[in-house]
Amino acid sequence: MGRAAAAGGGAGGARRWLSWLGLCFWTAGAAAARGTDNGEVLPESIPSAPGTLPHFIEEPDDAYIIKSNPIALRCKARPAMQIFFKCNGEWVHQNEHVSEESLDESSGLKVREVFINVTRQQVEDFHGPEDYWCQCVAWSHLGTSKSRKASVRIAYLRKNFEQDPQGREVPLEGMIVLHCRPPEGVPAAEVEWLKNEEPIDSEQDENIDTRADHNLIIRQARLSDSGNYTCMAANIVAKRRSLSATVVVYVNGGWSSWTEWSACNVRCGRGWQKRSRTCTNPAPLNGGAFCEGMSVQKITCTSLCPVDGSWEVWSEWSVCSPECEHLRIRECTAPPPRNGGKFCEGLSQESENCTDGLCILDKKPLHEIKPQRWSRRGIENASDIALYSGLGAAVVAVAVLVIGVTLYRRSQSDYGVDVIDSSALTGGFQTFNFKTVRQGNSLLLNPSMQPDLTVSRTYSGPICLQDPLDKELMTESSLFNPLSDIKVKVQSSFMVSLGVSERAEYHGKNHSGTFPHGNNHSFTTVHPRNKTPYIQNLSSLPTRTELRTTGVFGHLGGRLVMPNTGVSLLIPHGAIPEENSWEIYMSINQGDLQSDGSEVLLSPEVTCGPPDMIVTTPFALTIPHCADVSSEHWNIHLKKRTQQGKWEEVMSVEDESTSCYCLLDPFACHVLLDSFGTYALTGEPITDCAVKQLKVAVFGCMSCNSLDYNLRVYCVDNTPCAFQEVVSDERHQGGQLLEEPKLLHFKGNTFSLQISVLDIPPFLWRIKPFTACQEVPFSRVWCSNRQPLHCAFSLERYTPTTTQLSCKICIRQLKGHEQILQVQTSILESERETITFFAQEDSTYPAQTGPKAFKIPYSIRQRICATFDTPNAKGKDWQMLAQKNSINRNLSYFATQSSPSAVILNLWEARHQHDGDLDSLACALEEIGRTHTKLSNMTESQLEEADFNYSRQNGL
């Protein structure tokens, strides 16, 4: 009975469990049929019963919807009585399920598989904190099991790459890094690299790595790595191609070994020998740099000249020998032959009868010789001795007479030879011999006395002058007018170059009068004893005045300009701390930089200070130069003078440095510096094609003699300050600019400069002798930065009625450039047309402070800096701003600054201080695409308003 009751109880429990399970399935079916709108949820579990929990054989995977195609999510479990999907926390309607049921033959358990479709619309309509997801829930007798969540996303791939690879030029064995950031996409795009449209397999080439964040890295560039590289991005939706990047692997040239030194080019004396090398080890390829340095080296050599031998004096005669002969000898030692010289010609030994032939007659003894013959020979020898004695006495008497006359003339003469030291004049051309009066001659006091023109004085010196005082010595009437009737005899051509030993001799006539008519000032003779103090007086006269300007600057910064010199100083806003102000000065000094070797000073020496002033932002110093930098023939250096007065190199213009920055423009160098001091530019010519730009100009003025007119031709470095010095000197001398100055390209090929006056009206004007063509040595022109170099020409009118002058002045370098200055002027000051020396645009306000000193308004400047100082993933940052402003070198300098964009704009301000070309800056910004501000379209009132707001904010 107990077992029956137990059985009955067990049967009743089973029936109750089945009834409850049926209710659950009915409820689930009803809920599924009704959907989820009624808010009821399916039970998460059922009462415990014998069996196992469902095990998922297949769970739903993450899926991507491509375009508008729906995706199917699949779920399979065993043992499973029912499986439903839940998406985003809500049950999917039963009608949307596709269910299949099977039996697992190995275990006998029921296997159920369910499918649902998810459409693009469903995913797009979902707005949740996470992606659209779905999950399977399976039931068995024991309970429920949940699958993993499968996300469903819409797949896409955008068209534009976030960063296209950029072309590179790299040296051989350098590293190549090509960056590629594929377009945004779901799923993330896979990147593949193509070279010349062929896939790159990094597995086969250990030198190439493509695994680092989609970048292509070539560890050591080879020539074969040159080509066009493309980044390919692809996912399940599409493929995208980047822009192609051209990679050029170049080879810089290398020098071969030097050849052996050649033989000396002269047989004897001082010459040269050379050796050469070629740029073939390796030769430059793919635009690689040519070898730096000289391909040919020359050194001086001295070959020993052959010395021909010469005889010593004869020795004394030896004792008479029994054969009635005596001997004498001489040696070839005065000097002995050396270095292949000829031996002495003639005999080294000489014999002679020592008895006048008395003992050698027929080889007989003396007592056998007839007396008559002895008497005749004695008489002949006696007459010869008398003749020789008379001749010797005559020679001695003439010699004594000559010596006496010479000593007498020297005692009466007190003249030297060099009146003007040749070092005081430059670029000489002629040598003169003038016949002048003796010291103490009363020619100047008593007109009745005749001048003694028998004593010559030699003037050795050039006509081409360097100091204005020299002109007075060589061209004024004190030199030429006392010899108005001189006769000229030229032994060489009419043009005599410096260093030629030929001289032009001047012979003067005796005059009955005193001075030529019209000469009112005294004529002074310079004697040797007075020469030294005279030269000292010349050297003590000032030759150059210092140019200097000052201004007071504060936190707002400003600009300091040296009028008409091309030198300026830009103090950026914020370079001086707030509530501080400094008196800043700038000056151009008289040059004291001593060139080393082949170095040439290319700019003025500029001093800015005070030296103890500290700035927080680099200031910009603009220095003009005279080098032609269009070709790579110069090695230009920036130098600074130390406190000890020595010059040290700061940097080469082409070097990479973080201490300062040099930007070389065609006519000026803009330097960003952190400290004040004295700076200058020097250049070392690399080849003979290195060119200095010279400015040539002609000035004219009337001479003290009313019929004379002086032309002065200047050749100075093409810097405004050098020409300003010439203008200042000419103003003091009353000179007028007769023709617009022109530019002459002077090569460093060691050839001299010729200056000549052509096409002078023959019946109206004549030129003073030996000045029609003058030649200046190469070294004087190449290093002419010390003092202005000029040549003087003196023209004379035939009649006072001639007031118009027309001629041509030719300035040319032998085997080089040539310029013609056409002179067409009136010598009367009232009729002469004035030619302007300088434009006055920078001389009105030498010092400008505050916003007016800058071309870019402060508000616009702040916006540009805020935009470009911020790093950008697309590479549009301050580096692109520098590139658009033609700043492509030494970018590491700007990277060390707190605001690279501000320093770049400071450099732009320094370069455009005269034109203020805001259009070019606006175009650069527009090309970059980082700002829509168009500075070129801003009206003047807008600029003034921006400046007013800036001034008001800063308390101005």
Salt bridges, closest charged atoms under 4 A:
GLU40 OE1 - ARG34 NH2 2.93
GLU44 OE2 - LYS86 NZ 3.76
ASP62 OD1 - ARG148 NH2 3.44
GLU101 OE2 - LYS110 NZ 3.39
GLU101 OE1 - ARG112 NH2 2.18
ASP104 OD2 - ARG78 NH1 2.21
GLU113 OE2 - ARG74 NE 3.31
GLU113 OE1 - LYS76 NZ 3.86
GLU124 OE2 - ARG120 NE 2.90
ASP131 OD2 - ARG153 NE 3.65
GLU184 OE1 - ARG158 NE 3.55
GLU197 OE2 - ARG241 NH2 2.96
ASP205 OD2 - ARG222 NH2 3.00
ASP209 OD1 - ARG211 NE 3.03
ASP209 OD2 - ARG219 NH2 3.84
ASP225 OD1 - ARG222 NH2 3.01
GLU350 OE1 - ARG328 NH2 2.70
GLU352 OE1 - HIS326 NE2 3.88
GLU368 OE2 - HIS367 NE2 3.89
ASP414 OD2 - ARG529 NH2 2.74
ASP452 OD2 - ARG438 NE 3.22
GLU476 OE2 - LYS471 NZ 3.69
ASP485 OD2 - HIS511 ND1 3.90
GLU505 OE1 - HIS507 NE2 3.38
GLU578 OE2 - HIS555 NE2 3.77
ASP592 OD2 - ARG641 NH1 2.92
GLU599 OE1 - LYS639 NZ 2.87
ASP628 OD2 - HIS745 ND1 4.00
GLU649 OE2 - HIS637 ND1 2.90
ASP665 OD2 - HIS670 NE2 2.95
ASP665 OD1 - ARG911 NH2 3.20
ASP708 OD2 - LYS768 NZ 3.61
ASP717 OD1 - LYS692 NZ 3.07
GLU725 OE2 - ARG544 NE 3.04
GLU730 OE1 - ARG712 NH2 2.83
ASP759 OD2 - LYS808 NZ 3.80
GLU796 OE1 - ARG766 NE 3.15
GLU841 OE2 - HIS914 ND1 2.84
GLU909 OE1 - ARG559 NH2 3.43
GLU926 OE2 - LYS934 NZ 3.97
GLU927 OE1 - LYS884 NZ 3.10
